[in-house]
Amino acid sequence: MEHLLNVIIGIFVGMIGTLIGAGGGFILIPYLILVAKFSPQAAAGTSLFMVFFNALSGSIAYIRQKRVDFRTAFYFALATVPGAVLGAYLNRFLHSRLFNILFALLLLFLAGRTYFHRSTDKNTAKKDKEYHQEKKFPGIEIREIIDAEGNKYEYSFNLWLGVGISLGVGVISSLLGIGGGIVHVPLMGFLGFPMHIATATSHFILVITSLIGVISHISYGHVVFAKAIAYAVGAIIGAQIGARISSKISGNAIKKGLAIALALVAIRLLTL
């Protein structure tokens, strides 16, 4: 029964995580600490193990939907690798209360920025793209993606700023065991990515980031494999469900849902 319950938890976490491009670690971490009474180290390692399989499953679904910006994903993922290794090392020195406070403050900041940030509409994004094409600023990347349903996404962003952010995301991802998507998605939105492209691309990046982080955590003995495997099995199933739901709802709804989820988890952690 315990394994079945863990699989069900994995399905829920995987579905929500994939829907908002976050991997689900931000949901599983509080559960492991508050209910399962894991140490911060074991919670981070076990969560990241699940996040990897969730990201892998969800990415396959998003690739089929043709919403992954592969070129950007590889640049950002490469930048997260050294950060993920450093984060796993630093995690060894975190105490429970400090872990909770750091995690909660990060989530509250991102919740506020995500909820009140006005997404760039299609016309503005198109004008920005045309302006950047004309001016040819260094580091500015121009993108045009047409997904499997025929939706056209035009946008531009500062690649080097994104790479710098991704380095920090790698540290936070492995340090807190959240996979990084919960940070990457809102930051990609601030850079100018349409929300549907941000969630799909972030999920693809998670495959690489979480794999590096998991390997590091395994080497430190931070993964509780019996539970991690059950969560991972559920997350694989949940990721497919979340990706299908994502294609049916608006980017603004995804953004609002992400912000509310972040705030609720942060408040609970701060009240411990």
N, C-alpha and C positions, 0 to 999 in steps of 0.2 A: 504493500500500500504506500509506503514511503516513497519508493521509486516512482510509482504512478503519479503521486502528488507532485513530485519534482518535475516530471515530464509535463504535467498540466501547467505548472508555474512557468516552465520554459516556453510553452506554446504562447501563453499570455505575454510574457516579456518579449519574445521574438516578434510577435505580431505588432505590438506597440512600438518596439524599437525600430522595426523596418518601416513602419508607417511614417515615422518622423525622421528616419535616416540616422538614428542614434545608437543602434546596436543593442540597446536594452540594459546596458550595465547600470545606468542611473536608476533603474527600477530594482534590479536584482541586488545591488550593493546594500541599500537600506534594509531589504528583507534579510539578507545574510547577517547583517550586524544586529538588527533589532530583534529578529525572531530566532534565527538559527544560532545567534551568539558567536559568530565567527570573529576572529581577530581581524584588524584592518588588512594584514598581509594575506591571510587566507581568503578573505572576502575579495580582495583585488585580483588575486591569481585565479580563483575559481570563476569569478565573474568574467574575466577576460577570456577564459577558455570557452565559455558559452558564447561570448560576443563574437569570437572568431567564426564559429559555425553558423551563427545567425547571419553575420555579414556575408559569408560565402553563399548561403542559400538565398538571401535577399538580393545579392548582386546578380545572381543568375537570372532571377525574375526581372530585375531592372534592365539588364542587358537585352533581354528579349523585348522589353518595351522601348529600347533604343533611347534611353534617357541618361546614359552615363557619358560624361565628358572625359574620354579616356586620356587625352593628351594632358589635361589639367590634373587628372587623378594621379598619373605617374609622377609628375613634378611634385605634387603635394605629398604623396606617399613617401617618396624618396627623402623629403625633408623631415618626415616624422620618425624615420628609423633611428637616428642617433638619440632623439628625444625619448623614444620608447625605452631604449636600453638604459638611459640615465634615470628615467622615472621609476623603473623597476628596482634599480639600486637604491634610490632615495626612499622608496616605500618601506625599506627595512627599518628605518629610523623613526617612522611615524607612530605616535601613541593614539589610542582610540579617540580621546576627546579632541585632540588637534586635528585628526583626520576628519571627524564629523564637522568641525567648524570650517575647515578649509573647503570641504566639499559643499557645505550648505551656502557659504558666501559666494562661491563660484556659481552655483545654480541660481541663487537669487539675482545676481548681476545679469546673468544671461536671460533669465525670465523677464526682467524689466526691459532689457534692450530688445528682446525678441517681440514682446507683446506690443510695445509702443513704436517700434520701427516700422515706418511706412515702406512697404514693398514697392520696388520700381515697376510701374506698369509697362505694358508692351510697347506703347508709343514712345515713352521716355527712354526705355532700354534701346529701342531702335535708333532714336536720335543720338544717344550716347555712343552707340556703336559707329554710326556714320561720322560723328564728330572725331572720334579717335582714329578712324580710318583716314580721315583727311589730315589731321595733325601729326599722326604717326609718333606719338610719345613713346619713349623707350620704356620697355617693360609692360606696355599695355597689350593685352591679348584680345583678339576679336573672335567671337564664336557665333555659329549659326547651326542649330541642331533641329532636325525634324524627327519626331518620335514615331513609333509604330502606328499610332492612330492619326498621324498627319498633322499634329500640333507643331507649330514652328516657334522656336525659341531663339531670339537674337539678343546678345548681351556682350559686354566688354568688362574687363577688370584688370587690376594691376597684378601681374604674375608674381613679381618679386615680393610684394607685400604679402601675398597669399602664401608664398614659400616660407617667409619669416614667421607668419602666424602658425603655419603647419609644424614648424620646429617646436614651438611652445605647446601646441596641441599634443604632440607626441609625448612630451614630458608629463603633461596633465593626464593623458590617457592611461599611461602605464602606472603612474604614481597612484591614481585613484581607482584604477581598474574599470573605467567606464567606457573604454574603447575609443573615446575622442569624438565620436559623432555628435554627441550632445553639445559639444563646443564648436565643432567644425560647421555644422549646418547653419546656426545663426550667423557665424562670422562670414561664411560664404554668401549668405543673404546680404550682409552689409557691404560686401565687395561688389555686389551687383548681379549675383546668380539668381535666376528664377528659382522659386522654392522647389519645384519638382525636379529640376536638374541638380540642385544642391543636395537634396535627400538621396538621390540615386548615386551621384558621384561620391558623396561622403561615405555611403555604404560600401562602395567599391574600394575606397581608400582604407576603410576599416579592415578589410581582409588582410592587407599587408601590415598595417600598424598593429593590429591585435595579434597577428602571428608572431611578430618580433617580440611583443610584450609577453605573450604566453611562454615562449621559449625561455625568456629571461626569468619569469616567475617560476617556471618548472625547475630551473637550475637552482633556485633559492628554496625550493620545497614549499611553495605557497599554494599549490593547487590540490584541493580535496577531490580526487578523481571520481569517487563513487557518485557524489552529487553533481559534479561538473558534467559528467557524461550524460546523466539524466536530463539536466537542464539543456544541454546541447541538442539532444534528440528532440525535445520539445521546441526549441528555438528554430530548428530547421523547418519544422512544420509551420510554426507561427510566422516565420519570415515570408513564406509563400502567400499566406493569407493577408499579411500586412501590405505586401507589394500590390496585390490585387485591389485592396481597399484604396490605396494611395492614388491609383489611376482614376478613381471614381469621384474624388473630392477635390475641392479647390486648394490652391497653394496657401491662401489666407487662412483657411480652416486648419490646415496642417500647422501653420505658424502659431495660431492661437492655442491649439491643443498642446503644442510643445511648451509654450510659455507657462500655461497653467500646471502642467505636469511637473515642470522644473520647480515652480514655486511651492507646490504641495510637499514635494520630497524635501526641499530645503527647510521649510518650516518644521517638519517632523524631526529632522536631524538636530535642529537648534534647540528643540524642547526636551532633548534627552537629559 
